[in-house]
């Protein structure tokens, strides 16, 4: 039973890693062809050094933890029924 939950979690985490890798490749391609992202999306101010930005980063991290725990457990419960 535990190994099935681990398999679902591993599959979900692998998908997240693959998506991140594809995003990195896409961004590298945009840099290679010299696309100015600031002109495309506008000059977005950085949130990384503000308290709101830190809170948002922690919120995303907590949501990611929640997703990586609840989805495999939910799939495991569905498989048992």
N, C-alpha and C positions, 0 to 999 in steps of 0.2 A: 504494500500500500504506500509506504513512504517513497519507494523508488519511482512509482508513477508520478507522484507530486514533484519529485526532483526532476523527472524527465520533462514535465510540463514547464517547470521553472527554467530549466536549461534551454528549452526551445524558445521561450519568451525572451530570455536574456540574449540568446544568439540572434534573434531577430532585431533586438535593439542595437546590438553591436554592428550587425550588417547594415542597418539603416544609417547609423552614425558613419560608417565607412563610406557608404554611397554619398552621403552629404559632404564628406571631406573630399571625395573625388570630384564632385560637382563644383565645390568651391575652388579647388585647385585648377579645374578647367577654366572657370571664370577668371581667375587670376592670370592664367597663361594667355588667354586671349585679350587680356587687359581691359576687362569690363570694370568700370568704376561703380562699385555697389552704392557708394554714397549718393551718386547722381540718380541711380535707379530707385532707391527707397527713401531718399532724403537723408539729411544729416540727423540721425537719431542720437539724442544725448545718452551718455553712458550711465547706467544705474548701478554699476558695480561698487562704487564707493559711497553710496548713500544707504541709510538705514533701510529704506524701502527695497533697494536692490538686494541687500543681504537677506532680508526677510523673504523676498521672492525666491532667491536661490535655495534657501532652506525649505520653503514650501514645495518647490519642485522636487527636491531630494526626498522629502517625506512622502510625497505622492508616488514617486518612483518605487520607494520601498514598499508602500502599500500595494501597488499594482503587482510587484514581483512576489508578494506573499499571497494576496487574495485570489488572483486569477488561477494559479496552479491548484489551490485548495478547492476553488469552485469547480474546476474541471474534474478534480478527483471525486468530488461529491456527485457530479453528474455521471461519471463513469460507474459509480457504485449502484446507482438507481436503475 
